[in-house]
């Protein structure tokens, strides 16, 4: 089977030669560790969403549509010391970052978020001027002449938008207002939040339309990151009032244009929101972060059945242990792989506590799992 046939077969619960081999990527600090353990970093491409031949991953291709701000904010260093950097990012967010442990721009700890571009309705109306849907720069140059012919005869999955580009409703609101700000705004500024949610749906549809009028990708990820370890960052009632109608409209639009599957990307425990996602027409979730409560893919399949496709669910913490732990963990996923509708991947980037030897062993044993030999 070619990669596209294999992918569609798994998503439709059909018999396949094996399940697709997908992965997400690694921390920059992991690259540093693996380099010290003998890996030549030039042997890999480090773009694991499109597939890494060295580890036998299947190819995917992404239509690089720019759903972001045009123009972005001008980046500005506000303060810099030996330990910290305070900076206004291209998103308009002001962050304070710890320099220690930084590798190739990736921090070993989260930044502290100091300020956000939207605090009241006037700020949002000013910000939305950066989200004009008709900018030609949102699309690759000469894409209809150069890339479109190949997309039409592809033998691998085609995805609308690069990872974390097709931003969803909660993600954008949080990026504009901050977690605390958006948490209050559902209650203190409901008219603004309804306006925001409508705008996000309209803008995403308008930017997607020129591409979807010419080609139907196999899937799209709506990136949300709307949960933490113990549960979502907004309750089901809030989701239903503000996001659900716009999510359903967006999903209906994508499927009317021939997109086969719509999936939601969120770390943390999204389980209380899954019934609403399914009601809105969402087909699956990813990455099923195992450190979060209630995010066991086997349990999720038992609860929601085949209506919910599952991607991810390999606990990154197990990869830092010994080979028996890796074997036992992968074996626990074998019934789900056999059932279909499930593509196992590490539940986020591979952290630097995972040795190169362990990762190579994991990939070898994961291929046995994908081939039904585990």
Secondary structure in CASP SS format (residue, H / E / C, confidence):
PFRMAT SS
TARGET T0000
AUTHOR 0000-0000-0000
METHOD secondary structure of the structure
MODEL  1
X C 1.00
X C 1.00
X H 1.00
X H 1.00
X H 1.00
X H 1.00
X H 1.00
X H 1.00
X H 1.00
X H 1.00
X H 1.00
X C 1.00
X C 1.00
X C 1.00
X C 1.00
X C 1.00
X C 1.00
X C 1.00
X C 1.00
X C 1.00
X C 1.00
X C 1.00
X C 1.00
X C 1.00
X C 1.00
X E 1.00
X C 1.00
X H 1.00
X H 1.00
X H 1.00
X H 1.00
X H 1.00
X H 1.00
X H 1.00
X H 1.00
X H 1.00
X C 1.00
X C 1.00
X C 1.00
X C 1.00
X H 1.00
X H 1.00
X H 1.00
X C 1.00
X C 1.00
X C 1.00
X C 1.00
X C 1.00
X C 1.00
X C 1.00
X C 1.00
X C 1.00
X H 1.00
X H 1.00
X H 1.00
X C 1.00
X C 1.00
X C 1.00
X C 1.00
X E 1.00
X E 1.00
X E 1.00
X E 1.00
X C 1.00
X C 1.00
X C 1.00
X C 1.00
X C 1.00
X C 1.00
X C 1.00
X C 1.00
X C 1.00
X C 1.00
X C 1.00
X C 1.00
X E 1.00
X E 1.00
X E 1.00
X E 1.00
X E 1.00
X C 1.00
X C 1.00
X C 1.00
X E 1.00
X E 1.00
X E 1.00
X E 1.00
X E 1.00
X C 1.00
X C 1.00
X C 1.00
X C 1.00
X C 1.00
X E 1.00
X E 1.00
X E 1.00
X E 1.00
X E 1.00
X C 1.00
X C 1.00
X C 1.00
X C 1.00
X E 1.00
X C 1.00
X C 1.00
X E 1.00
X C 1.00
X C 1.00
X C 1.00
X C 1.00
X C 1.00
X E 1.00
X E 1.00
X E 1.00
X E 1.00
X C 1.00
X C 1.00
X C 1.00
X C 1.00
X C 1.00
X H 1.00
X H 1.00
X H 1.00
X H 1.00
X H 1.00
X H 1.00
X H 1.00
X H 1.00
X H 1.00
X H 1.00
X C 1.00
X C 1.00
X C 1.00
X C 1.00
X C 1.00
X H 1.00
X H 1.00
X H 1.00
X C 1.00
X C 1.00
X C 1.00
X C 1.00
X H 1.00
X H 1.00
X H 1.00
X H 1.00
X C 1.00
X H 1.00
X H 1.00
X H 1.00
X H 1.00
X H 1.00
X C 1.00
X C 1.00
X C 1.00
X C 1.00
X E 1.00
X E 1.00
X E 1.00
X E 1.00
X C 1.00
X C 1.00
X C 1.00
X C 1.00
X C 1.00
X C 1.00
X E 1.00
X C 1.00
X H 1.00
X H 1.00
X H 1.00
X H 1.00
X H 1.00
X H 1.00
X H 1.00
X H 1.00
X H 1.00
X C 1.00
X H 1.00
X H 1.00
X H 1.00
X H 1.00
X H 1.00
X H 1.00
X H 1.00
X H 1.00
X H 1.00
X H 1.00
X C 1.00
X H 1.00
X H 1.00
X H 1.00
X H 1.00
X H 1.00
X H 1.00
X H 1.00
X H 1.00
X H 1.00
X H 1.00
X H 1.00
X H 1.00
X H 1.00
X H 1.00
X H 1.00
X H 1.00
X H 1.00
X H 1.00
X H 1.00
X H 1.00
X H 1.00
X H 1.00
X H 1.00
X C 1.00
X C 1.00
X C 1.00
X C 1.00
X C 1.00
X C 1.00
X E 1.00
X E 1.00
X E 1.00
X E 1.00
X E 1.00
X C 1.00
X C 1.00
X C 1.00
X E 1.00
X E 1.00
X C 1.00
X C 1.00
X E 1.00
X E 1.00
X C 1.00
X C 1.00
X C 1.00
X H 1.00
X H 1.00
X H 1.00
X H 1.00
X H 1.00
X H 1.00
X H 1.00
X H 1.00
X H 1.00
X H 1.00
X H 1.00
X H 1.00
X H 1.00
X H 1.00
X H 1.00
X H 1.00
X H 1.00
X H 1.00
X H 1.00
X H 1.00
X H 1.00
X C 1.00
X C 1.00
X C 1.00
X C 1.00
X E 1.00
X E 1.00
X E 1.00
X E 1.00
X E 1.00
X C 1.00
X C 1.00
X C 1.00
X C 1.00
X C 1.00
X H 1.00
X H 1.00
X H 1.00
X H 1.00
X H 1.00
X H 1.00
X H 1.00
X H 1.00
X H 1.00
X C 1.00
X C 1.00
X C 1.00
X C 1.00
X E 1.00
X E 1.00
X E 1.00
X C 1.00
X C 1.00
X C 1.00
X C 1.00
X C 1.00
X C 1.00
X C 1.00
X C 1.00
X C 1.00
X C 1.00
X H 1.00
X H 1.00
X H 1.00
X H 1.00
X H 1.00
X H 1.00
X H 1.00
X H 1.00
X H 1.00
X H 1.00
X H 1.00
X C 1.00
X E 1.00
X E 1.00
X E 1.00
X C 1.00
X C 1.00
X E 1.00
X C 1.00
X H 1.00
X H 1.00
X H 1.00
X H 1.00
X H 1.00
X C 1.00
X C 1.00
X H 1.00
X H 1.00
X H 1.00
X H 1.00
X H 1.00
X H 1.00
X H 1.00
X H 1.00
X H 1.00
X H 1.00
X C 1.00
X H 1.00
X H 1.00
X H 1.00
X H 1.00
X H 1.00
X H 1.00
X C 1.00
X C 1.00
X E 1.00
X E 1.00
X C 1.00
X C 1.00
X E 1.00
X C 1.00
X C 1.00
X C 1.00
X E 1.00
X C 1.00
X C 1.00
X C 1.00
X C 1.00
X C 1.00
X H 1.00
X H 1.00
X H 1.00
X H 1.00
X H 1.00
X H 1.00
X H 1.00
X H 1.00
X H 1.00
X H 1.00
X H 1.00
X H 1.00
X H 1.00
X H 1.00
X H 1.00
X C 1.00
X C 1.00
X C 1.00
X C 1.00
END
